[in-house]
Amino acid sequence: MKLASHKLAGLVIHHHLSLPSTTTMSFSNIASNLFSKGGKAQVLAQNDNDVVIVAAVRSAVTKGMKGGFKDTRPEEYLSGILGAVWKKAGVDPALIEDIAVGNVLPPGGGALTARMAALAAGIPETVPISTLNRQCSSGLQAVNTIAAEISSGQIDIGIGEFVA
């Protein structure tokens, strides 16, 4: 199976600080603070419970089905991005607690391709991986999934990746 387009990106995401948060703001408080004097600064201030992207990597872009990567298999792309992103972040791959890969209409849901790529990138088989198929925003959903898991305390380190 060949990708229709050759754009990949991977993000390592984790909490800004590992300390538990003692204060939280509701959405309505955040929205009202945005419009008050100094509100924007409060919203943009760093907090113990911030979820941050610590590394981002993307592949080269070529013409879909015609460019320099036309004969490259999806797992090769994914493997290169997965390996580059955890190395750039300086994270031990055994500490990664979840990986979410977004793609539109991958054959078989994309699970086999994603798992092969993770293993080839040096990520242990004990790290869970999931794939999502969401039209036009699967990458954003992958990143949101990992960020939500971190924010809720389910995991500390994860990778959100997308293939477009």
Buried (B, 14 or more C-beta within 10 A) or exposed (E): EEBEBBBBBBBBBBBEEEEEEEEEEEEEEEEEBEEEEEBEEBBEEEBEBBBEBBBBBBBEEBEBEEEEBEEBBBBBBBBBBBBBBBBBBEBEBEEBBBBBBBBBEBEEBBEEBBBBBBBBBEBEEEBBBBBBEBEEBBBEBBBBBBBBBBBEEEBBBBBBBBBB
